[in-house]
Amino acid sequence: MQKSHYKKKKSSVPRFEVNGIVKECLSHGFFIIITEPHKFSVLGHLAGKLRKYSIMVKVGDAVRVELSPYDTARGRIVFRYKSPKIKEI
């Protein structure tokens, strides 16, 4: 059995995650999200696994968003909570 020559690329940039609520659905899988701790607006898109498994995200859903330290106004939705764990903002 041969070893693969390709290594899985690890991100050198530390990302942090915040919880939020979807406030608006935009086209092509983009969403406006209001984050829970600081109540600022984030433009988020669905992560690849959520698209692959057709996880539906609607207005009012509680989600976890992964943000980059370089641009905190944009993020990636990595998890949708099954029940609303966050109070309405």
Beta strands, then each sheet from edge to edge (+ up, - down):
strand 1: 16-25
strand 2: 30-35
strand 3: 41-46
strand 4: 62-67
strand 5: 74-80
sheet 1: 1+ 2- 3+ 5+ 4- 1+
end
